[in-house]
Each structure stands twice: as C-alpha cells, then as structure tokens.
C-alpha cells in the first residue's frame, strides 16, 4: 500500500473512532443522568472532528 493510501486509511479509522467515542459518551451521560434532553459537549466536538477527517 502506498503512503497516501495508508494515510487516508488511518484518517478514516481515526474519524470513525472519534464519532463512535462521541456517541458512547452521549449514551453514558444519558444512562448516568437518566435524561437524554441535553447533548454532551463531547458529542458535538467528536462528531465535528470525525466528520472533518472523513471529508479529507
């Protein structure tokens, strides 16, 4: 695999991990507070970062 392909694979994997981590944090917060009314700040940060990496 060439370097560019490897870099894109790593960026895609990191993007997926960031988005998954954001959702896991949101689920944990909802379970802990028993309320899904508010959104975890980590959810928005991780999903934004993951989406930007996926666009690369």
C-alpha positions in Angstrom: 0.0 0.0 0.0 1.4 3.4 -0.9 1.8 6.1 1.7 -1.2 8.2 0.6 -3.5 5.2 0.8 -2.2 4.4 4.2 -2.7 8.0 5.4 -6.2 8.0 4.2 -6.9 4.7 5.9 -5.5 6.0 9.2 -7.5 9.2 8.9 -10.7 7.3 8.1 -10.2 5.0 11.1 -9.5 7.9 13.4 -12.6 9.6 12.2 -14.7 6.5 12.9 -13.2 6.2 16.3 -13.9 9.8 17.1 -17.5 9.6 16.1 -18.0 6.3 18.0 -16.4 7.8 21.1 -18.8 10.8 20.9 -21.9 8.6 20.8 -20.6 6.3 23.6 -20.0 9.4 25.7 -23.6 10.6 25.0 -25.1 7.2 25.8 -23.1 7.0 29.1 -24.2 10.5 30.0 -27.8 9.7 29.3 -27.6 6.5 31.3 -26.0 8.3 34.3 -28.4 11.2 34.4 -31.4 9.2 33.1 -32.1 12.0 30.8 -31.4 12.4 27.1 -32.6 16.0 26.9 -29.2 17.7 26.7 -26.4 16.9 24.3 -22.9 16.1 25.6 -20.3 18.7 24.5 -18.0 15.8 23.6 -20.6 14.5 21.2 -20.6 17.7 19.1 -16.8 18.0 19.3 -16.0 14.4 18.4 -18.6 14.2 15.6 -17.4 17.5 14.1 -13.8 16.4 14.2 -14.7 13.0 12.8 -16.7 14.5 10.0 -14.0 16.8 9.0 -11.5 14.0 8.9 -13.9 11.9 6.8 -14.1 14.8 4.3 -10.3 14.7 3.8 
